[in-house]
Amino acid sequence: MASTLLAGVAEADITPPYGLPHSLWRLRNPGLAVGRHEPLKAQALVLDDGRRTVALVGADLGFFGTVLRDEVRARVQALTGIPPDAVMLNASHNHSAASLSRGSGVTATRHSSGFDGYEQALPDLIAGAVFGAYSARRPARVGGAVTTGRGLTSNRVRHEQPPDDTIGVLRVDGEDGRPIAAVASFACHPISMAGHTLLWNAEFPAAFRAAVEAAHPGITPMFVQGCAGDFGPWNYWFGNPEALPQTYEHRDRLGKAIAERVIAVLPGIRTAPSQPVGASARTVALKRRRLPWSREEVRAVQERLERTPEPAYPEIWPPDLHTMNSAQRFPTMYQKGAVAMYAGMLEKQDTPMQAEMQALAVGDVGIVGNPFELFSQLGRRMRELSPFATTLVLAYTNDYLGYLPSAAEFDLVNRVPLEEVLDQDRYRWAYGITNTNLERGEGERVVDAGAEVLREAKARQRDPGR
């Protein structure tokens, strides 16, 4: 006889202190936070079938570096006994959060200074949310479904390509059939806001959560980020002169629109009790990219750029400055960042990149996470290979290892001369391809590894001894 499924949810406020830099974008360096628009959150869902317990965390962070990941997992295990490979940590990739990436395997990922106290508190805050969810476990029912966010995003790299607008939904009910949690995964870069505000804010997931809570009082809505490497909100594709302004209005309109799709599908999700839980994780060694340029060529360009003066950067962006045109307006800063990244790639090209792939499962809902800004084509393929009826495919999970396009997308810019790649007027559109850290075809290996951990999680549901 199947054991009773238990579920609990909890959240913690993880808003950074004021007076520290918004620095997730290079161009946003001068601005210091003067307040917050709403609190940034870490939210946790714990599922326990009596044989295995798992935890899913969604946080309004830019990244989860391995240092933060390991500290949170160790603290969770000490508090609850949940093993590290059953704790999944997903960052929304919030661009209005701090740039904290200690332990990231990507050389050019910047780690902001001045956040030492905040970083010391984060593991306890996030693990505390998991402990709160663990302590709040009660008999539960679960079910899943898929809906669409059609019209809400665009492919920011190749805007002529249709986006993967899938919204995966996990519904968690109490014994009385009322929802206690709704987890929604959707692929969209949280760049509705930019340097036009100096307030910490949770980006469009904040409006999503508020709208779902208003429709279902007492529910905890969780947003977890999908494979958004090549996706932006609305018509935010690189170089688009008609891109909608980056405002709270458009931010909230996006969050509410995602919520409306989730609210519409929730009543049709049939939940069931006594559903088995599964988990699986494995680390894959991936080949780093072999650049077509020599160390000498990269160094020469780097030295030239170091001698190039930079303009004064705005502390608060004017309305006409947009993340879709910022690299063209201020190319030197972006070029310096790119060549520093290429120099780092050359140094590490013979060292495999270690990527953790992880899957959690409850009933016929699978959740698979990877540490990349995975392009949507690869995320879609992973979903197609899943053995589950509903699969949430998450990126930005348990680490941050940079962009990862498909082999076909990699070929669009392979062998382009260095000076051309650095030309922001000509190749800004290819951002995410030009700066991938892995060799051609490694994205497809990540897909296969994701499908493998999903199958293993499914097998462990059937055989608790595995």
C-alpha positions as CSV (number, residue, x, y, z in Angstrom):
1,M,0.0,0.0,0.0
2,A,1.3,3.4,-1.0
3,S,2.3,5.8,1.9
4,T,0.5,9.0,2.4
5,L,2.2,11.9,0.5
6,L,3.1,14.9,2.7
7,A,3.9,18.4,1.4
8,G,4.9,21.6,3.0
9,V,5.7,25.1,1.7
10,A,7.4,28.1,3.2
11,E,9.3,31.2,2.1
12,A,11.9,33.7,3.4
13,D,12.8,37.3,2.6
14,I,16.2,37.4,0.9
15,T,16.2,41.1,-0.1
16,P,19.8,42.5,-0.2
17,P,20.8,45.5,1.9
18,Y,20.4,49.0,0.4
19,G,23.4,51.0,-0.6
20,L,25.0,48.1,-2.6
21,P,25.4,47.9,-6.3
22,H,23.0,46.6,-9.0
23,S,25.7,44.9,-11.0
24,L,24.2,42.0,-12.8
25,W,24.7,44.0,-16.1
26,R,28.0,45.6,-16.8
27,L,26.3,48.9,-17.7
28,R,24.5,49.0,-14.4
29,N,27.6,49.3,-12.3
30,P,27.3,52.9,-11.0
31,G,23.8,52.5,-9.5
32,L,23.4,51.7,-5.8
33,A,20.2,50.3,-4.4
34,V,18.1,53.0,-2.6
35,G,15.3,50.7,-1.5
36,R,13.0,47.9,-2.7
37,H,9.9,47.7,-4.8
38,E,8.9,44.4,-3.1
39,P,10.8,41.8,-1.1
40,L,12.9,39.2,-2.9
41,K,12.0,35.7,-1.8
42,A,13.3,32.2,-1.5
43,Q,10.4,29.7,-1.6
44,A,10.6,26.0,-0.8
45,L,8.4,23.0,-1.5
46,V,9.1,19.8,0.4
47,L,7.5,16.5,-0.7
48,D,7.7,13.3,1.4
49,D,6.2,9.9,0.5
50,G,7.4,8.2,3.7
51,R,10.4,6.6,1.9
52,R,12.0,9.6,0.2
53,T,11.9,13.3,0.9
54,V,12.8,16.0,-1.7
55,A,13.0,19.8,-1.7
56,L,12.5,22.3,-4.5
57,V,13.7,25.9,-4.0
58,G,12.9,28.8,-6.2
59,A,14.8,32.1,-5.4
60,D,14.8,35.6,-6.7
61,L,18.5,35.5,-7.4
62,G,20.7,36.0,-10.4
63,F,22.6,32.7,-9.9
64,F,23.3,29.8,-7.5
65,G,27.0,29.4,-7.5
66,T,28.4,26.1,-6.1
67,V,29.5,27.7,-2.8
68,L,26.0,28.9,-2.0
69,R,24.5,25.6,-3.3
70,D,26.8,23.5,-1.1
71,E,26.2,25.6,2.0
72,V,22.4,25.5,1.6
73,R,22.4,21.8,1.0
74,A,24.6,21.1,4.0
75,R,22.4,23.2,6.2
76,V,19.2,21.5,4.9
77,Q,20.7,18.1,5.5
78,A,21.6,19.1,9.1
79,L,18.1,20.4,9.8
80,T,15.9,17.9,8.0
81,G,18.0,14.9,6.9
82,I,17.2,15.5,3.2
83,P,20.3,14.5,1.2
84,P,22.1,17.0,-1.1
85,D,21.1,15.2,-4.3
86,A,17.4,15.6,-3.3
87,V,17.6,19.4,-2.9
88,M,17.1,21.3,-6.1
89,L,18.0,25.1,-6.1
90,N,16.7,27.2,-9.0
91,A,17.5,30.9,-9.5
92,S,14.9,33.0,-11.4
93,H,18.0,34.7,-13.0
94,N,16.6,38.0,-11.6
95,H,18.5,40.8,-13.3
96,S,17.3,43.2,-10.5
97,A,19.2,41.2,-7.9
98,A,22.8,41.2,-6.8
99,S,25.5,39.5,-8.9
100,L,26.7,36.7,-6.6
101,S,28.3,33.8,-8.2
102,R,31.0,32.4,-5.9
103,G,32.0,28.9,-7.2
104,S,30.6,29.4,-10.7
105,G,32.6,27.6,-13.3
106,V,32.4,30.5,-15.7
107,T,35.4,32.8,-15.6
108,A,33.7,36.0,-16.8
109,T,30.8,35.8,-14.3
110,R,31.3,38.8,-12.1
111,H,31.0,38.6,-8.3
112,S,30.1,41.9,-6.7
113,S,32.0,43.1,-3.7
114,G,30.5,44.5,-0.5
115,F,27.9,41.7,0.0
116,D,29.9,39.6,2.5
117,G,27.3,40.0,5.3
118,Y,24.4,39.2,3.0
119,E,26.2,36.2,1.6
120,Q,26.9,34.9,5.1
121,A,23.2,35.1,5.9
122,L,21.8,33.7,2.6
123,P,22.5,30.0,3.3
124,D,20.6,30.1,6.6
125,L,17.8,32.1,5.1
126,I,17.3,29.7,2.1
127,A,17.8,26.6,4.2
128,G,15.4,28.1,6.7
129,A,12.7,28.2,4.1
130,V,13.3,24.5,3.4
131,F,13.1,23.7,7.1
132,G,9.9,25.7,7.4
133,A,8.4,23.7,4.5
134,Y,9.6,20.5,6.1
135,S,8.1,21.4,9.4
136,A,4.8,22.3,7.7
137,R,4.3,19.0,6.0
138,R,0.8,17.7,5.9
139,P,-1.2,15.1,3.8
140,A,-1.3,16.3,0.3
141,R,-2.5,15.5,-3.3
142,V,-0.6,16.4,-6.4
143,G,-1.1,16.8,-10.2
144,G,0.4,18.5,-13.2
145,A,-0.5,20.1,-16.5
146,V,0.9,22.1,-19.3
147,T,-0.4,25.3,-20.7
148,T,0.9,28.1,-23.0
149,G,2.3,31.6,-22.6
150,R,1.8,32.4,-26.3
151,G,2.5,36.0,-27.2
152,L,4.4,36.8,-24.0
153,T,8.0,36.2,-25.2
154,S,10.2,36.3,-28.2
155,N,13.4,34.6,-29.3
156,R,15.8,37.4,-28.6
157,V,18.7,35.8,-30.6
158,R,16.7,34.8,-33.7
159,H,13.5,36.7,-33.5
160,E,12.1,35.1,-36.6
161,Q,12.0,31.7,-34.7
162,P,8.8,30.9,-32.7
163,P,9.4,30.7,-29.0
164,D,8.9,27.7,-26.8
165,D,6.0,29.2,-24.8
166,T,5.3,26.1,-22.6
167,I,4.2,26.7,-19.0
168,G,4.6,23.6,-16.8
169,V,2.4,23.6,-13.7
170,L,2.5,21.4,-10.6
171,R,-0.5,21.7,-8.3
172,V,-0.3,20.7,-4.7
173,D,-3.5,20.4,-2.6
174,G,-4.3,19.7,1.0
175,E,-6.5,16.8,1.9
176,D,-9.6,19.1,1.4
177,G,-8.7,19.6,-2.2
178,R,-7.8,23.3,-1.8
179,P,-4.4,24.3,-3.4
180,I,-1.6,25.0,-1.0
181,A,1.0,25.5,-3.7
182,A,1.3,26.0,-7.4
183,V,4.7,25.7,-9.1
184,A,5.0,27.2,-12.6
185,S,8.0,26.9,-14.9
186,F,8.3,29.3,-17.9
187,A,11.3,30.3,-20.0
188,C,11.8,34.1,-20.0
189,H,14.8,36.3,-19.2
190,P,13.8,38.5,-16.2
191,I,14.8,41.7,-18.0
192,S,11.6,43.6,-17.9
193,M,13.4,46.2,-15.7
194,A,16.9,47.6,-16.2
195,G,18.9,50.5,-14.9
196,H,15.8,52.7,-14.9
197,T,15.3,51.9,-11.3
198,L,17.6,51.7,-8.2
199,L,15.2,49.6,-6.3
200,W,15.7,45.9,-5.6
201,N,12.8,44.1,-7.1
202,A,11.8,40.5,-7.9
203,E,11.1,41.2,-11.6
204,F,8.0,39.7,-13.2
205,P,7.7,36.7,-10.8
206,A,6.6,39.2,-8.2
207,A,3.5,40.2,-10.2
208,F,2.9,36.5,-11.0
209,R,2.9,35.5,-7.4
210,A,0.6,38.4,-6.4
211,A,-2.0,37.6,-9.0
212,V,-2.1,33.9,-8.2
213,E,-2.4,34.7,-4.5
214,A,-5.3,37.1,-5.2
215,A,-7.1,34.4,-7.0
216,H,-6.4,31.6,-4.5
217,P,-6.0,33.1,-1.0
218,G,-3.7,30.9,1.1
219,I,-1.8,29.4,-1.8
220,T,2.0,29.7,-2.2
221,P,2.8,30.4,-5.9
222,M,6.3,29.5,-6.9
223,F,8.0,30.6,-10.2
224,V,10.9,28.5,-11.4
225,Q,12.9,29.5,-14.4
226,G,13.0,27.5,-17.6
227,C,15.5,27.3,-20.5
228,A,15.6,31.1,-21.2
229,G,19.0,31.4,-22.8
230,D,17.5,32.8,-26.0
231,F,14.2,34.2,-24.7
232,G,13.2,37.6,-23.5
233,P,9.9,39.3,-22.6
234,W,7.5,40.7,-25.1
235,N,9.4,41.9,-28.2
236,Y,12.8,42.1,-26.5
237,W,15.0,40.8,-29.3
238,F,18.5,42.2,-29.8
239,G,18.6,45.3,-31.9
240,N,14.9,45.8,-32.0
241,P,14.3,49.6,-32.2
242,E,10.6,49.1,-31.3
243,A,11.1,47.1,-28.1
244,L,8.7,48.0,-25.4
245,P,10.1,50.3,-22.7
246,Q,11.5,48.6,-19.6
247,T,9.0,49.7,-17.0
248,Y,7.2,48.3,-13.9
249,E,4.0,48.5,-16.0
250,H,5.3,46.0,-18.6
251,R,7.0,43.9,-15.9
252,D,3.7,43.5,-14.1
253,R,1.7,43.0,-17.2
254,L,3.9,40.0,-18.0
255,G,3.7,38.5,-14.6
256,K,0.0,38.9,-14.5
257,A,-0.4,37.3,-18.0
258,I,1.6,34.2,-16.9
259,A,-0.6,34.1,-13.8
260,E,-3.7,34.2,-15.8
261,R,-2.6,31.2,-17.8
262,V,-1.8,29.3,-14.7
263,I,-5.0,30.3,-12.9
264,A,-7.0,29.1,-15.9
265,V,-5.4,25.7,-16.0
266,L,-5.4,25.0,-12.2
267,P,-9.1,23.9,-11.9
268,G,-8.6,21.2,-14.6
269,I,-5.7,19.6,-12.9
270,R,-6.7,16.4,-11.2
271,T,-4.7,15.8,-8.0
272,A,-4.2,12.4,-6.4
273,P,-3.0,11.3,-2.9
274,S,-0.3,8.8,-2.1
275,Q,1.9,9.7,-5.0
276,P,5.5,8.3,-5.0
277,V,8.5,10.6,-4.9
278,G,11.8,10.1,-6.7
279,A,15.2,11.9,-7.2
280,S,18.3,11.4,-9.2
281,A,21.5,13.4,-9.8
282,R,24.7,12.9,-11.8
283,T,27.6,15.1,-12.8
284,V,28.7,15.2,-16.4
285,A,32.1,16.2,-17.6
286,L,31.8,18.4,-20.7
287,K,34.3,19.6,-23.3
288,R,35.2,23.3,-23.1
289,R,35.1,25.4,-26.3
290,R,38.2,25.5,-28.5
291,L,38.3,29.1,-29.7
292,P,39.4,29.7,-33.3
293,W,41.6,32.6,-32.1
294,S,45.1,32.3,-30.6
295,R,46.1,33.6,-27.2
296,E,48.3,36.2,-28.9
297,E,45.4,37.5,-31.0
298,V,43.1,37.8,-28.0
299,R,45.8,39.4,-25.9
300,A,46.5,42.0,-28.6
301,V,42.8,43.0,-28.8
302,Q,42.6,43.1,-25.0
303,E,45.5,45.4,-24.7
304,R,44.1,47.7,-27.4
305,L,40.7,47.9,-25.6
306,E,42.4,48.6,-22.3
307,R,43.8,51.8,-23.9
308,T,40.4,52.8,-25.2
309,P,38.7,55.4,-23.0
310,E,35.2,54.8,-21.8
311,P,32.4,57.4,-21.5
312,A,30.6,58.2,-18.3
313,Y,27.9,55.7,-17.6
314,P,24.5,56.8,-16.3
315,E,23.6,56.0,-12.7
316,I,19.9,55.9,-13.8
317,W,19.2,55.0,-17.4
318,P,17.3,57.4,-19.7
319,P,14.0,56.0,-21.1
320,D,15.6,55.4,-24.6
321,L,18.4,53.2,-23.2
322,H,17.3,49.5,-23.3
323,T,19.0,46.2,-22.8
324,M,18.2,45.5,-26.5
325,N,20.4,48.5,-27.6
326,S,22.8,49.1,-24.7
327,A,25.7,47.1,-26.2
328,Q,25.4,49.2,-29.4
329,R,25.2,52.5,-27.4
330,F,28.2,51.6,-25.1
331,P,30.2,49.0,-27.1
332,T,33.6,49.4,-25.3
333,M,32.4,48.0,-22.0
334,Y,30.8,45.0,-23.6
335,Q,33.9,44.4,-25.8
336,K,36.2,44.5,-22.8
337,G,34.0,42.0,-21.0
338,A,34.0,39.7,-24.0
339,V,37.7,39.5,-24.5
340,A,38.3,38.9,-20.8
341,M,35.9,36.0,-21.1
342,Y,37.7,34.7,-24.2
343,A,41.1,34.9,-22.4
344,G,39.6,32.9,-19.5
345,M,38.3,30.3,-22.0
346,L,41.7,29.9,-23.5
347,E,43.2,29.3,-20.0
348,K,40.7,26.6,-19.1
349,Q,40.1,25.0,-22.5
350,D,41.8,21.7,-21.5
351,T,39.8,21.4,-18.2
352,P,36.4,19.7,-18.5
353,M,33.5,21.6,-17.1
354,Q,31.6,19.7,-14.4
355,A,27.8,20.1,-14.7
356,E,25.3,18.6,-12.3
357,M,22.1,17.3,-13.8
358,Q,19.3,16.6,-11.3
359,A,15.7,15.4,-11.4
360,L,12.9,15.3,-8.9
361,A,9.6,13.5,-9.4
362,V,6.2,13.3,-7.7
363,G,3.5,11.2,-9.2
364,D,3.6,11.8,-13.0
365,V,5.3,15.1,-12.7
366,G,9.0,15.3,-13.3
367,I,11.3,18.3,-12.7
368,V,14.7,18.4,-14.3
369,G,17.4,21.0,-13.7
370,N,20.6,22.0,-15.4
371,P,23.1,24.8,-14.5
372,F,23.2,26.5,-17.9
373,E,21.4,29.3,-19.7
374,L,20.2,26.6,-22.0
375,F,18.7,27.6,-25.3
376,S,15.0,26.7,-25.7
377,Q,15.5,24.2,-28.5
378,L,17.5,22.0,-26.1
379,G,15.0,22.4,-23.3
380,R,12.1,21.4,-25.6
381,R,14.0,18.3,-26.6
382,M,14.6,17.3,-23.0
383,R,10.9,17.6,-22.3
384,E,10.1,15.4,-25.3
385,L,12.4,12.7,-24.0
386,S,10.9,12.7,-20.5
387,P,9.0,9.7,-19.3
388,F,6.6,11.9,-17.3
389,A,3.2,13.2,-18.4
390,T,4.2,16.7,-17.2
391,T,7.8,17.8,-17.1
392,L,9.2,21.1,-15.8
393,V,12.6,21.8,-17.5
394,L,14.6,24.2,-15.5
395,A,17.9,26.0,-16.2
396,Y,20.0,28.2,-13.7
397,T,19.8,25.3,-11.3
398,N,22.5,24.3,-8.6
399,D,25.2,26.3,-10.3
400,Y,25.8,28.8,-13.2
401,L,27.8,27.6,-16.2
402,G,26.9,30.2,-18.9
403,Y,25.0,30.0,-22.1
404,L,24.6,26.8,-24.1
405,P,23.1,26.7,-27.6
406,S,22.4,23.7,-29.8
407,A,25.0,22.5,-32.4
408,A,23.1,24.1,-35.2
409,E,23.0,27.5,-33.4
410,F,26.7,27.2,-32.6
411,D,27.4,26.9,-36.3
412,L,25.9,30.2,-37.0
413,V,28.9,32.1,-35.7
414,N,31.7,29.5,-35.6
415,R,34.9,30.6,-37.2
416,V,33.9,34.3,-37.4
417,P,37.0,36.5,-37.0
418,L,37.4,38.0,-33.5
419,E,37.1,41.6,-34.5
420,E,33.8,40.9,-36.2
421,V,32.4,39.0,-33.2
422,L,33.2,42.0,-31.0
423,D,31.4,44.4,-33.4
424,Q,28.2,45.0,-31.4
425,D,26.4,46.3,-34.4
426,R,27.0,43.1,-36.4
427,Y,27.0,40.3,-33.8
428,R,25.1,41.5,-30.7
429,W,22.2,39.4,-32.0
430,A,24.2,36.2,-31.4
431,Y,24.8,36.9,-27.7
432,G,24.5,33.5,-26.0
433,I,26.2,31.8,-28.9
434,T,29.3,34.0,-29.2
435,N,30.0,33.6,-25.4
436,T,29.2,29.9,-24.8
437,N,31.9,28.2,-22.8
438,L,31.4,24.7,-24.3
439,E,32.3,22.9,-27.5
440,R,29.9,22.2,-30.3
441,G,27.5,19.4,-29.5
442,E,27.8,19.5,-25.7
443,G,24.3,20.9,-25.5
444,E,23.0,17.7,-26.9
445,R,24.9,15.8,-24.3
446,V,23.3,17.8,-21.6
447,V,19.9,16.9,-23.1
448,D,20.8,13.2,-23.0
449,A,22.0,13.5,-19.4
450,G,18.8,15.3,-18.4
451,A,16.7,12.5,-20.0
452,E,18.8,10.0,-18.1
453,V,18.2,11.5,-14.7
454,L,14.5,11.8,-15.4
455,R,14.3,8.1,-16.2
456,E,16.3,7.3,-13.1
457,A,14.0,9.4,-10.9
458,K,11.1,7.5,-12.5
459,A,12.7,4.2,-11.7
460,R,13.3,5.2,-8.1
461,Q,9.6,6.0,-7.7
462,R,8.9,2.4,-8.5
463,D,11.8,0.9,-6.5
464,P,12.5,2.8,-3.3
465,G,15.6,0.7,-2.7
466,R,17.4,2.2,-5.7
